[in-house]
Amino acid sequence: MSSPAGPQRPPREADQIKVWFRFVPREDWLPYDTEGLWATRLGPDTARVDNVPFLQDGVAEGETVRFRTDEDGVHWAAGRVADSGNCTVRVLPVPDGPLGHDAQAVHERLAGFGLTGEVFSAEFPLVALTVPGGADLRGVKALLARGRDEGWWHFEVSCVTDAWRAA
């Protein structure tokens, strides 16, 4: 099953394209096997990812990817060309925890670190966040762990850097 088309915003510029990623769906998770991410075309087969992935692991906003265009004009990711220095973190509030289903409360808790992100849907308040390379990574990791330990949320880090590992 394919994922939703992602954020439904119109392209900002003529060089804005949707790059699709294929992956094997995880058991007991969303049943999708593709995710489309907005990207800015940089060359005939490269683009910079412009939004945070909800499902695709190993890629973050700002990274340059290579793509192949199929006969239907769909751009399929073929690999990462350059890292952005950003990390991707996904946070799902615990429904019966102190934040309830409130994705905005997740954003508010993490706002001081300069994280940006998007919410999957009102029904499924999964928050996908971009952690900039220059953020206080130790602080972000500590708050994520505290929130998990205190029952605020579950989280996963789906794209990491050496700086994240070292923090």
N, C-alpha and C positions, 0 to 999 in steps of 0.2 A: 504494500500500500504506500502511496506517495504521501509526503507530508503536506500540510497546508503550504500555500505559496509563500509564506513568510509575511513580513509586514506589507500591507497593501498600500504602499505609497507609490505615487508615480515617479518615474525616473526624473532626477533633478537636471540631468544634462544628457546630451546625445550620446555621451560615452558611458552612461550608466547601463549596466546589463545585469541580468540574473545569471549567476553561476550555480549549477546544480551539483550536489555531492551525493554519491551513492554509498551506502553502508549496509551492513547486516543489522537488522533490528535486534535489540537486546530483549531477552526474555523478561517478562513482567515489567515492561516499559512501554512507551508509546509505540504503536505498531507500524511506524513509518520506515521506509528504506531509502528515502531521498530527502534532501533539504535544499531549498533554493536560497541563496544569499545574494543581496545586492552587492555589486562590485563596480568599480570604475575601471573601464578598459584602459590599459596602459600601452598595449601593443596588439598585434594581430592575434596573439594567443596567450596574453597575460592580462591579469586584472588585480586590483587591490580590493580586498574584502571590506565592505562598508558597514556591515552590521554584525551583531554578535550571534553565533550559532546556538540554537536550542538543542540540536541533536547531533551534529557532526563533531566528532572528537578530533583533536590534533590541529585545530585551526582557530585563529583569533582574529578579531577585527583589526584591520590595518595590514594584514599579511598579503603578500603577493602570491597568486596562484597561477599556474598554467592551466589552460582549458583547451578542449577540443570541441568544435561545433559540429553537431550531427546534421544529417540531411534535412531535418525539420527546423534547423536554426537554433536548437537548444544547445547551450554552452555547458559542457560537462567538465568538472574539475579533473585534472590529470596529475596534480601534485603541487606541492608548495615550492615556490621559487625563492622567497625571502621572508624571514621572520619579521614581525613587527615589534617584538619586545613586549607585547601585551600577553596577558593570560586570559583564559575564559573560565568563569566560575558559574555554576548553576545552583540556584537556591530555591528550595520548595518549602514554604512555610508549613509547619505541622498544623493540620486542621483544628485539633483540640488543644493546641498550645497557646501561649500568650498572644501570638500574632494572628491566630485564626487563619483565614484564607486571604489575609491582607498583604498583597504584593507591595503596596505603597509603604507599609511598615518595614518591609525588608529593605527597600530603597532608602528609607529614612535612617535606618540603623547603620547603613554602609555609606551614606552620602558624604561623610567627612573625609573619606579616602579618595574622593574624586572618581568613583566608579560610575560608569554609565551602563545602561542596559535596557532590556525590553521584557515585557510580560507575555507569556504564551497565549493566555486567554483568561477571562474572568472566571470561567469554570475550572480551569487548571492553572493556578497562579504561579507557575514555574517562572522564575526570574533568571534570565541569562544576563550575566554581567561581564563587561570588559574591565579588567584590572590593568591600568596603564603600567608600563614598565617602571616609571618613576614614582609609583605610589609607595606608601609605607607598607611593604609586603609583609613584614613581621606583624604589624598591627592588623592588617586584613586577615591574615591567617589566625591570629589570636581571637579576633572577634568572630570569625566563622566557627572556630572550635567552641568558643563560649556559647554561641547561639545553638549549636548542636547539643552541647552538654546540658543546656538549660531548657531544651525542648522547644526552642523557637522555630527551628528549621532542620532540614536535611540539606546537605550540599555535596557537590562533587566538583573537582577541578578537572576540566576536560582538555585544557591546553596549558602547558606550563613552560617556563623558561628556566635557565640555569639560576637566574637571580631568585626566582620563586623557590626553587629547591634549596638554595643556600640560606634563605631567610628564616 
